[in-house]
Amino acid sequence: MKKLFFGGDIITMEKENDVAEAVLVENGQIKKVGSLAELKSYMTDPTIEKVDLQGKTLLPGFIDPHGHLAMMGPVSQMADLSKCESFDDIISTFKLYMEEKGVEKGDIVVGFSYDHNFLVEEKHPTKEILNQVSTENPIFAFHASGHVGCTNDAGLQLAGIDESTPDEEGGVIGRVEGTREPNGYLEEGSLLAMQQTLFQDTKTDIVELATIGQEIYTKNGITTVQDGATSNDYIEMFKYLAEQGNLKVDVVAYPLVVENPDAMAKNEKYAKKYHKRFKIGGYKLFLDGSPQGKTAWMTEPYEGEETYRGYAWYKDEQVKKYISRAIKDDVQLLTHSNGDAASDQLLQNYEAALEESDNPNKANLRPVMIHCQTVRNDQLDKMAELAMIPSIFIPHTYYWGDVHLKNLGHERGSRISPAKSAFDRGLVVNFHQDPPVVQPDMLETIWCAVNRITRKGVHIGPEECVSVYDAIRAVTINAAYAYFEEDQKGSIKEGKLADFVVLDQNPFKVDPIKIKDLQVLETIKEGESIYSAESVLSE
C-alpha cells in the first residue's frame, strides 16, 4: 500500500526549520520526502492513497524513552487518589470506589497517586487512616511518585509484615513512634516487597490491561514505548502479545539486572532486536528514590534537616558488580538516579567498570541515567566523557517544582531537570514522564521543557528552558538514539519507518505557553492509523 501525505506542515526534525510539503509512504516505510513539485507525479497515480492533512501538522511519531507500560493498564483500574486534598478525601474516594466496583470481603483494594505534599495534613495516610476505609479488606495507597505508599492492618497482615520484619535492603518500614510496630508506611525496597505480594494476589487479566495501556500511549501520539523494570511474568506477557500480533506499538523492555540478569540469554529471539514489535533492550538498575518523597539520595541534607539526605539502595561494590554484568553482556544499562549522590555512585562505578572491562564494544553501549533530577554540571561533564545519555523527567518542573523549592532550597530546587545545561554539553538528551507517575503526554512534556512553570505559576530555573526544537528532539530523534534506532525512527527521512503523529496546530507557530493545549489528532505506525481522534484526514 502506498500513501501520499500532503496539505499541511510536515516537520521532518532532520534539522531545525526543515519543513516538507509531501511524504510518500510505501509498505510502512518513507520512500520520498520533498516539495509538491518534486512529488507531483504521485498525485495523479490512482494506486496511491492521497491523505490531505487539511492544514494540520505532521511530525515523527513521539518516542517514550522511559516508562512502565505494564503498569498503565492496572493503574487505570485502581482508585484514583490524584484529586484528594485530605485524609477524608482519601477515605471517601476508597469507599466510593469499593461500592462502585462491588468489592467483596477480603478483596485487595488499591489506589494510586495520592501526594502528601498536597494534602492539608502534609502527611502520609498510614494504617490508622486506611483502617477507616476497611478492616476486612487489605487497602493499599500508592504515592504519586511510585516510591512510597501506605497500607492498613489487613494489608500488613497479608504481606506478613510485623514487629519482627526487618527493612528490605534500600527500603524502610514505617514504625509507630517508640516501637517496632509497623505503622503502614513503606518506602522503596520495602514497598517493592509489598507490591509483589499485592499483584500476586490480585486477580487481573494482564493481557487485557496491557491493551488498555497501549491505548493510553497511542492517544498521545507515541509509537515506541518502554517497559522499565520488566518482570519475567511481564516479559512472557509481551511475548504472547507479540506472537498474537496484538502489539500496536514497538515495545522495549528492560528487566532488572539485580533480579533477572539472565533475561537476555533466555530470550535470544528478542534480545536487542525486535520480533513482532517486542524487544529486550538491556537491563534496569535502581540506585535511590524520589526527591518529592525525600528518598532520593543527596550529597547535602534536605532543607530543614540536619543530616538526613535520603539513602542509597546498594553499596558501591554491588553497584559496580551490576554495571560490570551489563558491560560484560554487551548490553545497555538504564539506571534510576534522582539524587546527586546516586548520580555520583553511578558515574564513579560505571567509569571503574569500563576501565576493568575487556569488552571491545564497551564504549558503544549508550548507558542511560534515568531521571537526572538533581544532576550537577560536573556530573553532566562526566556523562559526556562516558557517552552516557541523560533521560530527564522534565515534567517534575511543573508537577513538583514547588515541592523541590521547599525540599531542596532555591538554588538546588531551581536546577531541577537541568535540560539546557545538558544540551549545551552536546549530550543526546531525551525527556520522559515515567508513566504511570505522570501520564505520557508528550505535548505537556514539551511545554514543561520550554516554559518551566510550576503548579503555583513560579518560573523555576528559567535559565534551563530549552527551545521548542530541542524539546521536540528530546522526544523524537534523541529518544530514538537511546534505543539505537536513530536510523529507523525519530525523523521524517527516506528509508525510515513511517511512524507519524498528526497535531491540530504547528508547535513552532503557536505561543509556547499554549503548546500543552495542542491536540493529537492521529497516530500512525508504519503507515497505518492506530489512533484517530476523529475523521480529520480525507482522501
Protein Blocks (a to p, Z undefined) as FASTA:
>chain_A
ZZddehiacdeklaghiacfbdcdeehiafbgcdfklmmmmmmmmkbccddekhpacddd
dddfbdcfklmmmmmmmccfklpcbfklmmmmmmmmmmmnopaehiacddehiafklgfk
lpacdfklmmmmpmkbccddddfklpaccddfklmmmnopafklccdehiacdddehiab
dghiachjlmmmmmmmmmmmpccdfklmmmmmmmmmmmnopabdcdehiafklmmmmmmm
mmnopafbdcdddddfklmmmlmmmmmmlgopaeehiacfbdcddfbdcfklopaccfbd
cehiaklgcjafbdfklmmmmmmmmmmnopacddddfbfmlmmmmmmmmmmmmmmpccfk
lmmnopacehjlmacfklmmmmmmnopacdddfklmmmmmmmmmmmnojmlmmmgoilkl
mmmnopacdddehiakbacdfklmmmmmmnopafkopaehkllpccfklmmmmmmmmmmm
mnopmmmgoiacehiacdddddfbdfklmcfklmmmpccfbdceehiafbdfbafbcZZ
